[in-house]
Structure formats: structure tokens, C-alpha cells
Amino acid sequence: MRRLSPPRQEGSPVSQEMLKHIFRATDLSSAQHRVICGAAVLGFFFCLRGAEYLSVSSKRHRYCFQVSDVLVKDANGNSTSQYASASAVSITLRGSKTDQNGRTTTRTIGKSGHPPVCSVFAALLLLRNAIAINMSGDEPIYSSSPGRVLSAESMSKVLRSAAKACDVNPSNISTHTLR
């Protein structure tokens, strides 16, 4: 059997160094910067598909993460908003591209203790952003203002910039390479 097209070029994986670069470039006083940084780190640790947390062509899926889908917990399983007492972050997936039955599932990841490349740190950054811009629990957590969800295009641009800064070919980087 002969190929009609050239083999598909594999994407380069996003690295922790790239995530650190994104954080160093983050202005924490900017809602958009907080969302980009938090989204990159949570997307990396939870191996998220872009459609699970980003808008694509100005549209978002019904299962896109909401503020109420992210919970930071202490060692006793109680909700906390303090990094020092936090031990894990749980996210609720209300569906996905490959979930044909629409089953809700929860994933939990422990605190790495290495902020800013830490899922708990990223979750708290996003939750504090939601409070700062007065978002309700049913709004997309990756919003820089009510109704304005971070786009896959914007995230890809940031990831490519970080790749270039880390001497990685940016043309091989996209939101899919977070997985």
C-alpha cells in the first residue's frame, strides 16, 4: 500500500520549562494573563483536549469547564482557597469528545509543591480570577471577563511563543501537544 500524502508531522510535547516561561511572562494583575497561565498548567497536568476548556472558532462545547467544576481540597477532602493548606485539585468532566454516553467523571491530582508548575497553584489562580471578575459557578472558568472564553488560537499562540523561548520548533506546538 502506498501513501497518497506525506506522513503526518508529530507535534512536540509542551514541557515544564515552557510552562515556567509562560508564568514568567504573566502579569498577575491581568485577568487574561491569569487565565492563560492557569489554563496552560491545568491543560498540561490533566491532559485536556482543547474543546474541554477552550473556545474554538468563537464557540465552546456544552461540556467546557465551569467555575463549579474545579475544586481545591485540603488533606481532609474539604474545600480550601489557600495554597499552603491545599493537597489536591479535582476537576469534573461533564463530557468530552469521546464520551458518547455523556457520563460525568471526576479527576484528582495531588499538589506538586513546585509552583507555578503545579495543578493546585493553577486551579487557585483560576478560581481567584473568577472571584475577581465576579463570575458565577456556571460560567466557563477559562474566562478573562464574563462571556469571553480563552480561545484555542490564543492558547496556541502563547504555547508557540514559549516554545520559541525554550529553543523548541514552534511550528510543532499546539493545544494538542499539551496532551
C-alpha positions as CSV (number, residue, x, y, z in Angstrom):
1,M,0.0,0.0,0.0
2,R,1.4,3.4,-0.9
3,R,0.7,6.7,0.9
4,L,-1.1,9.4,-1.1
5,S,0.1,12.1,1.3
6,P,3.3,12.6,3.3
7,P,3.3,11.2,6.8
8,R,1.8,13.4,9.5
9,Q,4.3,15.5,11.4
10,E,4.2,14.7,15.1
11,G,3.8,17.6,17.5
12,S,6.5,18.4,20.1
13,P,5.3,18.0,23.7
14,V,4.9,21.0,25.9
15,S,7.5,21.0,28.6
16,Q,7.6,22.2,32.2
17,E,10.2,24.8,31.0
18,M,7.7,26.2,28.6
19,L,5.1,26.4,31.4
20,K,7.6,28.2,33.6
21,H,8.3,30.6,30.7
22,I,4.6,31.3,30.4
23,F,4.4,32.1,34.1
24,R,7.4,34.4,34.0
25,A,5.7,36.4,31.2
26,T,2.4,36.5,33.2
27,D,1.2,39.8,34.6
28,L,-0.9,38.6,37.5
29,S,-2.9,41.9,37.5
30,S,-4.3,40.9,34.1
31,A,-7.3,38.6,34.0
32,Q,-6.3,37.4,30.6
33,H,-2.8,36.5,31.7
34,R,-4.1,34.7,34.8
35,V,-6.4,32.6,32.6
36,I,-3.7,31.8,30.1
37,C,-1.3,30.7,32.8
38,G,-3.8,28.6,34.7
39,A,-5.3,27.0,31.6
40,A,-1.8,26.0,30.3
41,V,-0.9,24.3,33.6
42,L,-4.2,22.6,34.2
43,G,-4.4,21.5,30.5
44,F,-0.9,20.0,30.9
45,F,-1.4,18.1,34.1
46,F,-4.9,16.9,33.3
47,C,-4.1,16.1,29.6
48,L,-7.1,18.1,28.5
49,R,-8.4,18.4,24.9
50,G,-8.7,21.9,23.8
51,A,-12.5,21.6,23.4
52,E,-12.8,20.7,27.1
53,Y,-11.6,24.1,28.2
54,L,-11.1,26.5,25.2
55,S,-13.4,28.1,22.7
56,V,-12.8,27.0,19.1
57,S,-14.0,29.4,16.3
58,S,-15.7,31.6,19.0
59,K,-17.8,28.6,20.1
60,R,-17.5,26.4,23.2
61,H,-18.8,22.9,23.9
62,R,-21.5,22.3,26.4
63,Y,-19.0,20.3,28.5
64,C,-16.5,23.2,28.7
65,F,-15.2,23.6,32.3
66,Q,-17.2,25.8,34.5
67,V,-16.1,27.6,37.7
68,S,-18.0,25.0,39.8
69,D,-16.1,22.1,38.0
70,V,-12.8,22.9,39.8
71,L,-12.4,22.2,43.5
72,V,-9.2,22.6,45.5
73,K,-9.1,20.3,48.6
74,D,-7.1,20.0,51.8
75,A,-5.8,16.7,53.2
76,N,-9.2,16.0,54.8
77,G,-11.0,16.5,51.5
78,N,-12.5,19.9,52.5
79,S,-12.6,22.8,50.0
80,T,-9.8,25.3,50.6
81,S,-8.7,28.5,48.9
82,Q,-5.2,28.5,50.5
83,Y,-2.2,27.1,48.7
84,A,-0.4,26.2,51.9
85,S,-3.3,24.0,53.2
86,A,-4.2,22.6,49.8
87,S,-3.3,19.0,48.9
88,A,-5.1,18.3,45.6
89,V,-7.3,19.7,42.9
90,S,-10.3,17.9,41.4
91,I,-12.0,18.7,38.1
92,T,-15.3,17.5,37.0
93,L,-15.6,16.5,33.3
94,R,-19.2,16.8,32.3
95,G,-18.5,15.2,28.9
96,S,-15.8,15.0,26.2
97,K,-15.3,14.4,22.6
98,T,-15.1,10.7,23.0
99,D,-17.7,10.3,25.7
100,Q,-20.7,9.0,23.8
101,N,-22.9,8.5,26.9
102,G,-22.4,11.9,28.5
103,R,-21.1,10.5,31.7
104,T,-19.7,12.9,34.3
105,T,-16.4,11.9,35.8
106,T,-14.0,13.5,38.3
107,R,-10.2,13.5,38.1
108,T,-8.0,14.4,41.0
109,I,-4.3,15.3,41.0
110,G,-2.2,16.0,44.1
111,K,-0.2,19.1,44.8
112,S,3.3,19.0,43.2
113,G,4.7,21.6,45.5
114,H,6.5,23.3,42.7
115,P,4.5,26.4,41.8
116,P,3.9,27.8,39.3
117,V,4.1,24.4,37.6
118,C,1.5,22.8,40.0
119,S,-2.1,21.9,39.2
120,V,-3.2,23.2,42.6
121,F,-1.5,26.6,42.0
122,A,-3.1,26.8,38.6
123,A,-6.6,25.9,39.9
124,L,-6.3,28.6,42.7
125,L,-5.1,31.1,40.1
126,L,-8.2,30.4,38.0
127,L,-10.6,30.3,41.0
128,R,-9.3,33.6,42.3
129,N,-9.6,35.1,38.8
130,A,-13.3,34.0,38.8
131,I,-13.9,35.8,42.1
132,A,-12.0,38.9,40.9
133,I,-14.2,39.3,37.8
134,N,-17.4,38.2,39.6
135,M,-18.1,35.0,37.7
136,S,-20.9,32.7,38.8
137,G,-20.4,28.9,39.2
138,D,-21.9,28.1,35.8
139,E,-19.6,30.3,33.7
140,P,-16.6,29.0,31.9
141,I,-13.6,29.1,34.3
142,Y,-11.2,30.0,31.5
143,S,-12.8,33.4,31.0
144,S,-11.0,36.8,31.2
145,S,-14.4,38.5,31.6
146,P,-17.9,37.2,31.7
147,G,-18.7,35.8,28.3
148,R,-15.1,35.9,27.0
149,V,-13.6,32.4,27.0
150,L,-10.0,31.8,26.2
151,S,-9.6,30.6,22.6
152,A,-7.6,27.7,21.3
153,E,-6.0,30.1,18.8
154,S,-4.8,32.4,21.7
155,M,-3.5,29.4,23.7
156,S,-1.6,28.0,20.7
157,K,0.0,31.4,20.1
158,V,1.2,31.6,23.7
159,L,2.5,28.0,23.6
160,R,4.4,28.7,20.4
161,S,5.9,31.8,21.9
162,A,7.0,29.8,24.9
163,A,8.4,27.0,22.7
164,K,10.5,29.6,20.7
165,A,11.9,31.0,24.0
166,C,12.9,27.5,25.0
167,D,14.5,26.7,21.7
168,V,11.8,24.3,20.5
169,N,10.4,24.5,17.0
170,P,7.2,26.5,17.5
171,S,5.6,25.1,14.3
172,N,5.2,21.7,16.1
173,I,3.3,23.2,19.1
174,S,-0.4,23.5,19.6
175,T,-3.0,22.9,22.3
176,H,-3.0,19.3,21.3
177,T,0.7,19.0,22.4
178,L,-0.4,19.7,26.0
179,R,-1.8,16.2,26.0
